[in-house]
């Protein structure tokens, strides 16, 4: 009987939380992989910098509202992660452009093992983040990237994980 390695237990599946429907497909995939390998899920939500406002107070209110919405979304998704994987997710809420913050997080956090992204469906292609990661940024990635087709059903994901 083979012993499970501690490396398997340390697997952290990072999902970038955005407002696209394929994100939930990637999240389910990451949760099921974490559940079946003894790993964990990490969630990254980036708050894009607001455009400069003439009135500073208006910009601050918009920023606070965006943060409140992001925190609520992360809370809801964290409950889903716990329900599926049985583990509390690591949560990263950052301000900045998602591409730059994603690359920074991966370089700063050695526990992150795999990036899981959902591919968009339809004529627009896989999505700008996937295009970026698999394009010129591919040689700079320090971890594997799993791209999950956005049109997979829950039962299809469960069958392959």
MDTraj code that builds the backbone (N, CA, C; nanometers):
import mdtraj as md
import numpy as np

residues = "UNK UNK UNK UNK UNK UNK UNK UNK UNK UNK UNK UNK UNK UNK UNK UNK UNK UNK UNK UNK UNK UNK UNK UNK UNK UNK UNK UNK UNK UNK UNK UNK UNK UNK UNK UNK UNK UNK UNK UNK UNK UNK UNK UNK UNK UNK UNK UNK UNK UNK UNK UNK UNK UNK UNK UNK UNK UNK UNK UNK UNK UNK UNK UNK UNK UNK UNK UNK UNK UNK UNK UNK UNK UNK UNK UNK UNK UNK UNK UNK UNK UNK UNK UNK UNK UNK UNK UNK UNK UNK UNK UNK UNK UNK UNK UNK UNK UNK UNK UNK UNK UNK UNK UNK UNK UNK UNK UNK UNK UNK UNK UNK UNK UNK UNK UNK UNK UNK UNK UNK UNK UNK UNK UNK UNK UNK UNK UNK UNK UNK UNK UNK UNK UNK UNK UNK UNK UNK UNK UNK UNK UNK UNK UNK UNK UNK UNK UNK UNK UNK UNK UNK UNK UNK UNK UNK UNK UNK UNK UNK UNK".split()
xyz = np.array([
    [0.0844, -0.1175, 0.0000],
    [0.0000, 0.0000, 0.0000],
    [0.0887, 0.1236, 0.0000],
    [0.0683, 0.2116, -0.0977],
    [0.1519, 0.3309, -0.1110],
    [0.1078, 0.4373, -0.0115],
    [0.2070, 0.5020, 0.0468],
    [0.1766, 0.6120, 0.1375],
    [0.1464, 0.7364, 0.0548],
    [0.0504, 0.8160, 0.1006],
    [0.0262, 0.9407, 0.0300],
    [0.1331, 1.0401, 0.0702],
    [0.1801, 1.1135, -0.0265],
    [0.2860, 1.2091, 0.0014],
    [0.2283, 1.3336, 0.0655],
    [0.3108, 1.4023, 0.1426],
    [0.2647, 1.5270, 0.2041],
    [0.2412, 1.6317, 0.0967],
    [0.3064, 1.6165, -0.0184],
    [0.2866, 1.7120, -0.1276],
    [0.1406, 1.7116, -0.1743],
    [0.0799, 1.5935, -0.1814],
    [-0.0605, 1.5859, -0.2201],
    [-0.1478, 1.6640, -0.1233],
    [-0.1172, 1.6536, 0.0044],
    [-0.1961, 1.7223, 0.1064],
    [-0.1812, 1.8732, 0.0963],
    [-0.0718, 1.9178, 0.0378],
    [-0.0438, 2.0606, 0.0296],
    [-0.0998, 2.1262, -0.0965],
    [-0.1666, 2.0534, -0.1809],
    [-0.2165, 2.1098, -0.3054],
    [-0.3179, 2.2203, -0.2784],
    [-0.2944, 2.3361, -0.3393],
    [-0.3890, 2.4471, -0.3305],
    [-0.4284, 2.4843, -0.4726],
    [-0.5591, 2.4767, -0.4977],
    [-0.6157, 2.5059, -0.6286],
    [-0.6692, 2.6485, -0.6266],
    [-0.6068, 2.7378, -0.7017],
    [-0.6452, 2.8788, -0.7044],
    [-0.7472, 2.9034, -0.8146],
    [-0.8577, 2.9676, -0.7770],
    [-0.9622, 3.0062, -0.8724],
    [-0.9746, 3.1577, -0.8679],
    [-0.9716, 3.2198, -0.9852],
    [-0.9923, 3.3638, -0.9957],
    [-1.1424, 3.3892, -1.0000],
    [-1.1906, 3.4635, -0.9026],
    [-1.3332, 3.4913, -0.8915],
    [-1.3667, 3.6150, -0.9745],
    [-1.4509, 3.5932, -1.0746],
    [-1.5008, 3.7052, -1.1544],
    [-1.6507, 3.6861, -1.1735],
    [-1.7094, 3.7635, -1.2612],
    [-1.8544, 3.7590, -1.2779],
    [-1.8992, 3.6741, -1.3964],
    [-1.8075, 3.5980, -1.4532],
    [-1.8410, 3.5135, -1.5675],
    [-1.8975, 3.3797, -1.5207],
    [-1.9960, 3.3250, -1.5932],
    [-2.0567, 3.1980, -1.5504],
    [-1.9575, 3.0807, -1.5491],
    [-1.8566, 3.0839, -1.6344],
    [-1.7607, 2.9728, -1.6380],
    [-1.6728, 2.9684, -1.5129],
    [-1.6683, 3.0763, -1.4358],
    [-1.5930, 3.0752, -1.3102],
    [-1.6501, 2.9698, -1.2163],
    [-1.7812, 2.9559, -1.2138],
    [-1.8429, 2.8572, -1.1241],
    [-1.8088, 2.7145, -1.1676],
    [-1.7923, 2.6933, -1.2963],
    [-1.7498, 2.5621, -1.3462],
    [-1.6081, 2.5332, -1.2981],
    [-1.5199, 2.6319, -1.3106],
    [-1.3823, 2.6157, -1.2632],
    [-1.3793, 2.5940, -1.1124],
    [-1.4661, 2.6641, -1.0408],
    [-1.4710, 2.6501, -0.8956],
    [-1.5143, 2.5095, -0.8551],
    [-1.6163, 2.4564, -0.9196],
    [-1.6603, 2.3195, -0.8859],
    [-1.5483, 2.2194, -0.9148],
    [-1.4823, 2.2360, -1.0289],
    [-1.3713, 2.1484, -1.0641],
    [-1.2635, 2.1545, -0.9555],
    [-1.2248, 2.2754, -0.9146],
    [-1.1214, 2.2915, -0.8125],
    [-1.1658, 2.2292, -0.6800],
    [-1.2914, 2.2498, -0.6440],
    [-1.3429, 2.1923, -0.5184],
    [-1.3387, 2.0404, -0.5211],
    [-1.3803, 1.9823, -0.6310],
    [-1.3811, 1.8362, -0.6405],
    [-1.2390, 1.7804, -0.6414],
    [-1.1475, 1.8466, -0.7110],
    [-1.0074, 1.8014, -0.7103],
    [-0.9497, 1.8123, -0.5696],
    [-0.9803, 1.9220, -0.5012],
    [-0.9315, 1.9390, -0.3642],
    [-0.9889, 1.8308, -0.2737],
    [-1.1164, 1.8046, -0.2863],
    [-1.1814, 1.7020, -0.2042],
    [-1.1193, 1.5646, -0.2284],
    [-1.0947, 1.5330, -0.3544],
    [-1.0467, 1.3994, -0.3893],
    [-0.8968, 1.3805, -0.3728],
    [-0.8226, 1.4890, -0.3501],
    [-0.6773, 1.4766, -0.3315],
    [-0.6309, 1.5260, -0.1957],
    [-0.7246, 1.5668, -0.1115],
    [-0.6866, 1.6187, 0.0194],
    [-0.6308, 1.7593, 0.0138],
    [-0.6610, 1.8316, -0.0931],
    [-0.6092, 1.9673, -0.1082],
    [-0.7061, 2.0722, -0.0578],
    [-0.6769, 2.1944, -0.0932],
    [-0.7601, 2.3091, -0.0551],
    [-0.7843, 2.3972, -0.1760],
    [-0.8841, 2.4830, -0.1630],
    [-0.9162, 2.5804, -0.2665],
    [-0.8784, 2.7186, -0.2151],
    [-0.8287, 2.8012, -0.3048],
    [-0.8027, 2.9420, -0.2746],
    [-0.8819, 3.0258, -0.3737],
    [-0.9359, 3.1357, -0.3268],
    [-1.0148, 3.2255, -0.4094],
    [-0.9448, 3.3604, -0.4193],
    [-0.9314, 3.4109, -0.5409],
    [-0.8744, 3.5436, -0.5639],
    [-0.9796, 3.6313, -0.6289],
    [-1.0119, 3.7421, -0.5637],
    [-1.1026, 3.8418, -0.6220],
    [-1.0264, 3.9732, -0.6267],
    [-1.0228, 4.0342, -0.7442],
    [-0.9544, 4.1615, -0.7615],
    [-1.0566, 4.2722, -0.7828],
    [-1.0329, 4.3810, -0.7145],
    [-1.1138, 4.5007, -0.7335],
    [-1.0351, 4.5912, -0.8267],
    [-1.0876, 4.6080, -0.9459],
    [-1.0194, 4.6921, -1.0445],
    [-1.0145, 4.8356, -0.9920],
    [-0.9033, 4.9048, -1.0160],
    [-0.8958, 5.0444, -0.9715],
    [-1.0057, 5.1269, -1.0382],
    [-1.0692, 5.2123, -0.9590],
    [-1.1750, 5.2978, -1.0126],
    [-1.1135, 5.4097, -1.0958],
    [-1.1896, 5.4517, -1.1942],
    [-1.1458, 5.5656, -1.2744],
    [-1.1426, 5.6888, -1.1853],
    [-1.0493, 5.7782, -1.2097],
    [-1.0422, 5.8991, -1.1272],
    [-1.1759, 5.9747, -1.1301],
    [-1.2183, 6.0189, -1.0142],
    [-1.3444, 6.0908, -1.0007],
    [-1.3164, 6.2365, -0.9683],
    [-1.4016, 6.3228, -1.0223],
    [-1.3889, 6.4651, -0.9932],
    [-1.4136, 6.4897, -0.8444],
    [-1.5092, 6.4176, -0.7905],
    [-1.5414, 6.4309, -0.6486],
    [-1.4817, 6.3117, -0.5750],
    [-1.3901, 6.3379, -0.4867],
    [-1.3199, 6.2323, -0.4145],
    [-1.4179, 6.1457, -0.3360],
    [-1.5174, 6.2059, -0.2733],
    [-1.6151, 6.1316, -0.1935],
    [-1.6921, 6.0306, -0.2755],
    [-1.7268, 6.0662, -0.3990],
    [-1.7999, 5.9747, -0.4873],
    [-1.7139, 5.8533, -0.5194],
    [-1.5874, 5.8767, -0.5503],
    [-1.4962, 5.7667, -0.5802],
    [-1.4796, 5.6731, -0.4623],
    [-1.4729, 5.7301, -0.3420],
    [-1.4577, 5.6486, -0.2210],
    [-1.5824, 5.5649, -0.1948],
    [-1.6988, 5.6224, -0.2164],
    [-1.8243, 5.5477, -0.1992],
    [-1.8312, 5.4329, -0.2990],
    [-1.7930, 5.4579, -0.4233],
    [-1.7945, 5.3528, -0.5260],
    [-1.6978, 5.2407, -0.4883],
    [-1.5833, 5.2783, -0.4354],
    [-1.4830, 5.1794, -0.3958],
    [-1.5356, 5.0930, -0.2812],
    [-1.5978, 5.1561, -0.1825],
    [-1.6531, 5.0818, -0.0686],
    [-1.7662, 4.9890, -0.1125],
    [-1.8515, 5.0351, -0.2047],
    [-1.9602, 4.9503, -0.2547],
    [-1.9053, 4.8301, -0.3294],
    [-1.8030, 4.8524, -0.4110],
    [-1.7411, 4.7417, -0.4853],
    [-1.6791, 4.6414, -0.3884],
    [-1.6160, 4.6908, -0.2842],
    [-1.5543, 4.6016, -0.1849],
    [-1.6619, 4.5218, -0.1111],
    [-1.7718, 4.5867, -0.0726],
    [-1.8812, 4.5173, -0.0043],
    [-1.9384, 4.4061, -0.0915],
    [-1.9591, 4.4357, -0.2199],
    [-2.0116, 4.3341, -0.3126],
    [-1.9124, 4.2187, -0.3277],
    [-1.7841, 4.2507, -0.3367],
    [-1.6815, 4.1468, -0.3498],
    [-1.6772, 4.0586, -0.2249],
    [-1.6869, 4.1211, -0.1081],
    [-1.6854, 4.0436, 0.0157],
    [-1.8070, 3.9522, 0.0270],
    [-1.9224, 3.9998, -0.0184],
    [-2.0429, 3.9162, -0.0153],
    [-2.0292, 3.7984, -0.1113],
    [-1.9774, 3.8242, -0.2314],
    [-1.9570, 3.7174, -0.3293],
    [-1.8588, 3.6133, -0.2751],
    [-1.7482, 3.6596, -0.2184],
    [-1.6488, 3.5682, -0.1612],
    [-1.7104, 3.4866, -0.0478],
    [-1.7927, 3.5491, 0.0342],
    [-1.8591, 3.4786, 0.1433],
    [-1.9504, 3.3687, 0.0891],
    [-2.0300, 3.4021, -0.0116],
    [-2.1201, 3.3034, -0.0727],
    [-2.0415, 3.1878, -0.1347],
    [-1.9351, 3.2211, -0.2067],
    [-1.8549, 3.1172, -0.2711],
    [-1.7788, 3.0337, -0.1682],
    [-1.7383, 3.0951, -0.0592],
    [-1.6695, 3.0203, 0.0466],
    [-1.7607, 2.9135, 0.1052],
    [-1.8878, 2.9482, 0.1226],
    [-1.9854, 2.8498, 0.1716],
    [-1.9963, 2.7342, 0.0736],
    [-1.9993, 2.7652, -0.0554],
    [-2.0053, 2.6613, -0.1592],
    [-1.8803, 2.5731, -0.1547],
    [-1.7644, 2.6351, -0.1394],
    [-1.6386, 2.5591, -0.1318],
    [-1.6415, 2.4632, -0.0129],
    [-1.6875, 2.5110, 0.1011],
    [-1.6949, 2.4259, 0.2204],
    [-1.7919, 2.3108, 0.1977],
    [-1.9074, 2.3406, 0.1373],
    [-2.0069, 2.2364, 0.1106],
    [-1.9520, 2.1273, 0.0192],
    [-1.8761, 2.1650, -0.0820],
    [-1.8277, 2.0667, -0.1797],
    [-1.6991, 1.9993, -0.1339],
    [-1.6014, 2.0791, -0.0893],
    [-1.4696, 2.0229, -0.0589],
    [-1.4508, 1.9833, 0.0870],
    [-1.5327, 2.0408, 0.1743],
    [-1.5164, 2.0128, 0.3165],
    [-1.4082, 2.0958, 0.3825],
    [-1.3477, 2.1884, 0.3097],
    [-1.2383, 2.2704, 0.3614],
    [-1.2726, 2.4189, 0.3476],
    [-1.2272, 2.4988, 0.4433],
    [-1.2413, 2.6440, 0.4338],
    [-1.1392, 2.6940, 0.3325],
    [-1.1821, 2.7758, 0.2362],
    [-1.0868, 2.8227, 0.1352],
    [-0.9961, 2.9336, 0.1888],
    [-0.8807, 2.9441, 0.1284],
    [-0.7967, 3.0624, 0.1496],
    [-0.8578, 3.1723, 0.0630],
    [-0.8605, 3.2937, 0.1127],
    [-0.9231, 3.4035, 0.0392],
    [-0.8229, 3.5165, 0.0210],
    [-0.8144, 3.5643, -0.1018],
    [-0.7283, 3.6774, -0.1352],
    [-0.8154, 3.7825, -0.2028],
    [-0.8307, 3.8964, -0.1391],
    [-0.9054, 4.0084, -0.1948],
    [-0.8048, 4.1204, -0.2157],
    [-0.7837, 4.1550, -0.3420],
    [-0.6794, 4.2519, -0.3748],
    [-0.7347, 4.3634, -0.4610],
    [-0.6721, 4.4783, -0.4494],
    [-0.7064, 4.5909, -0.5355],
    [-0.6010, 4.6009, -0.6432],
    [-0.6464, 4.6075, -0.7672],
    [-0.5552, 4.6166, -0.8802],
    [-0.6100, 4.5387, -0.9982],
    [-0.5354, 4.5415, -1.1058],
    [-0.5751, 4.4695, -1.2275],
    [-0.5519, 4.3205, -1.2076],
    [-0.6492, 4.2399, -1.2476],
    [-0.6468, 4.0964, -1.2187],
    [-0.5216, 4.0285, -1.2732],
    [-0.4774, 4.0640, -1.3917],
    [-0.3584, 3.9994, -1.4485],
    [-0.2365, 4.0191, -1.3589],
    [-0.2124, 4.1444, -1.3221],
    [-0.0948, 4.1741, -1.2413],
    [-0.1062, 4.1142, -1.1010],
    [-0.2235, 4.1238, -1.0416],
    [-0.2419, 4.0715, -0.9058],
    [-0.2313, 3.9192, -0.9024],
    [-0.2800, 3.8531, -1.0063],
    [-0.2693, 3.7071, -1.0145],
    [-0.1231, 3.6643, -1.0190],
    [-0.0455, 3.7258, -1.1057],
    [0.0963, 3.6908, -1.1186],
    [0.1706, 3.7206, -0.9884],
    [0.1396, 3.8338, -0.9254],
    [0.2033, 3.8678, -0.7973],
    [0.1686, 3.7653, -0.6895],
    [0.0408, 3.7277, -0.6819],
    [-0.0021, 3.6322, -0.5795],
    [0.0684, 3.4981, -0.5972],
    [0.0752, 3.4500, -0.7197],
    [0.1411, 3.3215, -0.7452],
    [0.2889, 3.3284, -0.7061],
    [0.3542, 3.4414, -0.7313],
    [0.4961, 3.4516, -0.6957],
    [0.5163, 3.4716, -0.5455],
    [0.4184, 3.5331, -0.4770],
    [0.4316, 3.5597, -0.3340],
    [0.3883, 3.4429, -0.2456],
    [0.3008, 3.3586, -0.2965],
    [0.2398, 3.2549, -0.2131],
    [0.2813, 3.1159, -0.2618],
    [0.3854, 3.0579, -0.2021],
    [0.4360, 2.9288, -0.2500],
    [0.3392, 2.8124, -0.2299],
    [0.2369, 2.8281, -0.1472],
    [0.1441, 2.7172, -0.1248],
    [0.0503, 2.6942, -0.2435],
    [0.0357, 2.7936, -0.3307],
    [-0.0533, 2.7775, -0.4460],
    [0.0124, 2.6835, -0.5466],
    [-0.0583, 2.5745, -0.5783],
    [-0.0010, 2.4686, -0.6607],
    [-0.0511, 2.4681, -0.8041],
    [-0.1792, 2.5021, -0.8228],
    [-0.2430, 2.4892, -0.9537],
    [-0.3409, 2.6046, -0.9715],
    [-0.3374, 2.6672, -1.0873],
    [-0.4340, 2.7705, -1.1229],
    [-0.5441, 2.7043, -1.2046],
    [-0.6698, 2.7233, -1.1640],
    [-0.7835, 2.6640, -1.2341],
    [-0.8681, 2.7770, -1.2921],
    [-0.8827, 2.7758, -1.4244],
    [-0.9600, 2.8782, -1.4938],
    [-1.0695, 2.8133, -1.5766],
    [-1.1835, 2.8797, -1.5857],
    [-1.2934, 2.8329, -1.6701],
    [-1.2885, 2.9017, -1.8049],
    [-1.2957, 2.8235, -1.9106],
    [-1.2933, 2.8787, -2.0463],
    [-1.4319, 2.9259, -2.0862],
    [-1.4363, 3.0451, -2.1403],
    [-1.5627, 3.0987, -2.1887],
    [-1.6167, 3.0145, -2.3029],
    [-1.7462, 3.0170, -2.3171],
    [-1.8089, 2.9446, -2.4274],
    [-1.8671, 3.0473, -2.5224],
    [-1.8769, 3.0106, -2.6467],
    [-1.9302, 3.1032, -2.7449],
    [-1.8215, 3.1565, -2.8355],
    [-1.8569, 3.2568, -2.9115],
    [-1.7681, 3.3071, -3.0164],
    [-1.6595, 3.4011, -2.9663],
    [-1.6645, 3.4429, -2.8413],
    [-1.5654, 3.5377, -2.7908],
    [-1.4335, 3.4719, -2.7512],
    [-1.4262, 3.3410, -2.7569],
    [-1.3030, 3.2724, -2.7212],
    [-1.2995, 3.2368, -2.5745],
    [-1.1843, 3.1893, -2.5266],
    [-1.1753, 3.1368, -2.3904],
    [-1.1834, 3.2447, -2.2825],
    [-1.1519, 3.3665, -2.3152],
    [-1.1536, 3.4760, -2.2180],
    [-1.0194, 3.5456, -2.2137],
    [-1.0188, 3.6719, -2.1747],
    [-0.8941, 3.7490, -2.1778],
    [-0.7869, 3.6977, -2.0825],
    [-0.8261, 3.6474, -1.9662],
    [-0.7254, 3.5986, -1.8711],
    [-0.6587, 3.4713, -1.9234],
    [-0.7369, 3.3809, -1.9798],
    [-0.6787, 3.2586, -2.0369],
    [-0.5879, 3.2939, -2.1547],
    [-0.6318, 3.3846, -2.2387],
    [-0.5485, 3.4266, -2.3520],
    [-0.4165, 3.4858, -2.3028],
    [-0.4220, 3.5639, -2.1982],
    [-0.3020, 3.6253, -2.1413],
    [-0.2088, 3.5189, -2.0815],
    [-0.2648, 3.4301, -1.9991],
    [-0.1854, 3.3285, -1.9301],
    [-0.1235, 3.2292, -2.0279],
    [-0.1969, 3.1925, -2.1308],
    [-0.1454, 3.0930, -2.2256],
    [-0.0677, 3.1577, -2.3399],
    [-0.0691, 3.2882, -2.3463],
    [0.0065, 3.3597, -2.4492],
    [0.1445, 3.3954, -2.3999],
    [0.1730, 3.5236, -2.4009],
    [0.3088, 3.5683, -2.3672],
    [0.3462, 3.5445, -2.2220],
    [0.2502, 3.5274, -2.1332],
    [0.2799, 3.5056, -1.9920],
    [0.3096, 3.3587, -1.9605],
    [0.2826, 3.2677, -2.0545],
    [0.2974, 3.1237, -2.0293],
    [0.4368, 3.0866, -1.9806],
    [0.5390, 3.1470, -2.0355],
    [0.6753, 3.1108, -1.9957],
    [0.7102, 3.1604, -1.8558],
    [0.6316, 3.2521, -1.8026],
    [0.6578, 3.3049, -1.6688],
    [0.5788, 3.2341, -1.5589],
    [0.4865, 3.1459, -1.5981],
    [0.4056, 3.0768, -1.4979],
    [0.4927, 2.9796, -1.4196],
    [0.4741, 2.9795, -1.2879],
    [0.5528, 2.8929, -1.2001],
    [0.4746, 2.7699, -1.1564],
    [0.3461, 2.7629, -1.1962],
    [0.2594, 2.6511, -1.1578],
    [0.1802, 2.6061, -1.2806],
    [0.1297, 2.4827, -1.2775],
    [0.0448, 2.4367, -1.3879],
    [-0.0867, 2.5135, -1.3910],
    [-0.1434, 2.5218, -1.5102],
    [-0.2729, 2.5866, -1.5302],
    [-0.3698, 2.4824, -1.5844],
    [-0.4833, 2.4674, -1.5182],
    [-0.5892, 2.3790, -1.5657],
    [-0.7001, 2.4664, -1.6228],
    [-0.7356, 2.4416, -1.7475],
    [-0.8432, 2.5156, -1.8122],
    [-0.9625, 2.4222, -1.8249],
    [-1.0717, 2.4604, -1.7603],
    [-1.1917, 2.3783, -1.7561],
    [-1.2920, 2.4334, -1.8560],
    [-1.3419, 2.3521, -1.9488],
    [-1.4444, 2.4015, -2.0419],
    [-1.5651, 2.4538, -1.9643],
    [-1.6068, 2.5739, -1.9958],
    [-1.7139, 2.6390, -1.9226],
    [-1.8505, 2.5768, -1.9385],
    [-1.8647, 2.4861, -2.0345],
    [-1.9963, 2.4256, -2.0593],
    [-2.0121, 2.2879, -1.9947],
    [-1.9191, 2.2477, -1.9083],
    [-1.9339, 2.1179, -1.8406],
    [-2.0431, 2.1269, -1.7342],
    [-2.1190, 2.0215, -1.7222],
    [-2.2221, 2.0139, -1.6186],
    [-2.1570, 1.9679, -1.4884],
    [-2.2287, 1.9836, -1.3777],
    [-2.1788, 1.9353, -1.2492],
    [-2.1482, 1.7866, -1.2537],
    [-2.2362, 1.7088, -1.3149],
    [-2.2144, 1.5639, -1.3197],
    [-2.0939, 1.5296, -1.4066],
    [-2.0712, 1.6046, -1.5124],
    [-1.9505, 1.5812, -1.5946],
    [-1.8244, 1.6146, -1.5163],
    [-1.8274, 1.7215, -1.4406],
    [-1.7112, 1.7576, -1.3585],
    [-1.6879, 1.6505, -1.2525],
    [-1.7938, 1.6084, -1.1872],
    [-1.7797, 1.5062, -1.0836],
    [-1.7207, 1.3769, -1.1424],
    [-1.7564, 1.3434, -1.2641],
    [-1.7087, 1.2203, -1.3272],
    [-1.5605, 1.2251, -1.3609],
    [-1.5075, 1.3423, -1.3892],
    [-1.3663, 1.3516, -1.4308],
    [-1.2723, 1.3915, -1.3179],
    [-1.3271, 1.4211, -1.2022],
    [-1.2405, 1.4614, -1.0918],
    [-1.2288, 1.3490, -0.9920],
])
top = md.Topology()
chain = top.add_chain()
for i, resn in enumerate(residues, 1):
    res = top.add_residue(resn, chain, resSeq=i)
    for name in ("N", "CA", "C"):
        top.add_atom(name, md.element.get_by_symbol(name[0]), res)
traj = md.Trajectory(xyz[None], top)
